[in-house]
């Protein structure tokens, strides 16, 4: 176990230029600590001590900001960079030497039992804020862009971007399925449509008003005459 820990520290140093020493990674890297907590929790989970396993995982979530279900299967060399906000579901499977950035969710899309979370191959990179949702596979060497929402399988050595995510590169070659520069803004399109409908309705209302006969101005009600002081005195 100690040897595995050293190997994981070295793999983090290889991928993070900010890491200066093994001691720094061991003491200060929340993603590394979260994975070590997971290793312990997973041992209890596999030995049918699930309550203890969940307690450890929730303690790790409180300490590191990373929530890894103890039932997940994680290979060697996982690097969770910065860490905060990462969620890894129960039936998630992660291969060797994967990199996950902050605010990533590896989650499911339903409440059914069985396999409901994604499977990541080896050397996969998931960008910050990305959501990978469903029981499909993200292939070896694949990359998911920051903020992408992946709802379908990603081939090996492919790059997926967008909401929902689309594959734009495979083995470094563009697939021409999505133009990330000139793609239309759906919010702007909807605002233009609403403005067109508003102007159309406004024109119809003005035409109806023009067809109506002109009506005289309603008479204003007479002002009340104040009672004179003498009337009160007669009473």
N, C-alpha and C positions, 0 to 999 in steps of 0.2 A: 504493500500500500504506500509506503514511504517512497519507493522508487517511482511508482505511478504519479505521485504528487510532484516529484522533481521533474518528471517528463512533462507534465502539464504546465508547470511554471516555465520551463524552457520553451515550450511551444507558444506561450503567451509572449515571452520576450522576443521571439522571432517575428511575431506579427504586430507588436506594438512598439513603435520607436520611442514612446515615452517611458517605457519600462527600463530602469537602469540596473536593477539587481534582483536576484531571487528573493532577498529579504523584503524588498519593497513590494513585490507582487504578493508575497505571502501575508504581509501585514496590512496592506492598504487596498488591495484590489477586491472590491465587493463581489464582482462576478466570479472570481476564483474561490472566494469563501463560500458563495452560494452553491457552487458545484461540489465543494467538499462536504457541506452540510447534506446535499442531496445524496452523496455516496453513502453516508451513514444512514440516512432515512431509508434509502432503497434497500439496504441490508435488512433492516427491521421489517420493511414491507414484504420482502421475499420470504421472510421467516414467519409470516402470518402474525406479526405484531403491528397491525395497521394503525391503531390508535397512536402508539408511540411514534410511528413513522410520520403521521400527519402532524403531530405536535412538533416534531423536529423541523418539518418543512415550514410550518407557520412561524416558528421561532426564527428560522432563517429569513423568512419574508420580512419579519419585523426588523431584523438586524441589517439586511442587505438591500431590501427593496425588490428582490427577485423571488418570484414564486414558482417553484418547480415541484410538481406533484411527485411523490415518492414512487409512484407506479410507472413513471416514464422510463424509457430505455435510452441511455446516453452513452455514446462511445467515448473514446479517449480524446484528450486535447480540445475539449470544448472551451472556447473563449467568449465570454459574455462581456463585451466592452462597455464600460460605464455602468451598465447593469440596471439602473433604476427603471421600474415599470415592466420588466420582462415577465411574461406568464407562459408557462409550459404545461400543457394539459396531461392528463393521466395516461392516455394511450399514445402519446407522442414517442416517436423513435428518431434518434439523432445519431448520425454516423460519426466517423472520426474527423477531428481537426476542423470542425465547423466554427463559424464566427457569427455571433448574434449581437446586434447593437441595442441601444436602449429603447424601451417602449414597444418591443416586439411581442406579439401574441401568437403562439402556436396553439390554436384552439379548435373547437368543434362548432358545428352548425345545428346541432339538435340535442335532444335529451335521451336518445336511444342508447342502449347498452352496446358493448362491443367496441370495435375500432372506430373512433370518431375524430381522431386528431391526426395531423399530418406525419409523414415519414420523410426525414431529410437524409439524403445520401452523404457521402464523404466530401469534405472540403466545400461545403455550401456556405454562402454568405447571405445573411438576411439584414437588410439595411434598417436604420432607425425608424421606428413608427410603423413598420410593415405588419400586416395581419395575414397570417396563413391559416385558413379556416377550412377544415374538412379532412376526410380520411384518404388523401391522395399522396403521391410521392413527388418530392422535389429532387430532381436527379443530381448525380455526382457533379461537383464543380459548378453548380448553378448559382446564379446571383439574383436576388430579389431587391429591387430598388427601394429607397427610403419612401415610406408612405404608401407603398403598393398594397392592394388587397387581393390576395391570391385565393381563387376559389376553384382552381382546376390544376391538374398535374403540370409540372414544368419538366421539360426534357433535360437530359444530361448536358452540361456545359452551355446552358441557355441563360439569357438575361430576361427577366420579366419586370415590366413597369406598368404603372397606371392603376386606375380604379374603374372597373375590375382589371386585374393585371392581364397584360398580353405579352407574349414572347416577341421581343424585337431583335434578338440576336441568338444565333446558335453557332457555337465554335468560333465566335468572333465575327461572323458574317451576318449582315442585316437581313431580316426576313421581309422588310417592307410591309408589315401588317399594321403598323401604327406610326403615324407622324407625330412626334412629341413636340415639334416646333409650331406647326401650322394647324394643329387640331383645334376645332371650334370650341368655344367656351359655352357649355350648356346653360349656365346661369344667364349669360348675356343673351343667348338665343331665346330663353323663356321670357326675359324682360321685354325684348323686342316684340314677341308675340302678344304679350299682355298690353303693351302700348298700342299696337295695331288694333286690337279688339276694343280698347277704350276709345280710341279716335273714331272707330266705326260706329260704336253705340252713340257717341256724342253727336255725330253727324245725323243719325237717324232721329234722335230726339229733337234736334233743331228743325228738321224737315217736318216733323209732326206738329211742332209749335207753329210753324208758318202756315199750315193748313187750317188751324183752328180760327174761328171768327174772333175778331177783337172784342174784348169785354170791357165795359165801362169801369172806371175806377170805383170801387165801393165807397159809399158815403161813410164819413167818419161819424160815430155816435155823438149826439149833442152833449155838450159839457153840462155837468150838474150845476144848477143854480144854487149858490150858497144861501142858506136861510138868513134873513135879516135878524138883527139883534132884537127888534121890536116884537117879532112873533114869539120869541121865547118869553118876553116879559108878559105878554097877554096870557100865556099859559100859566 
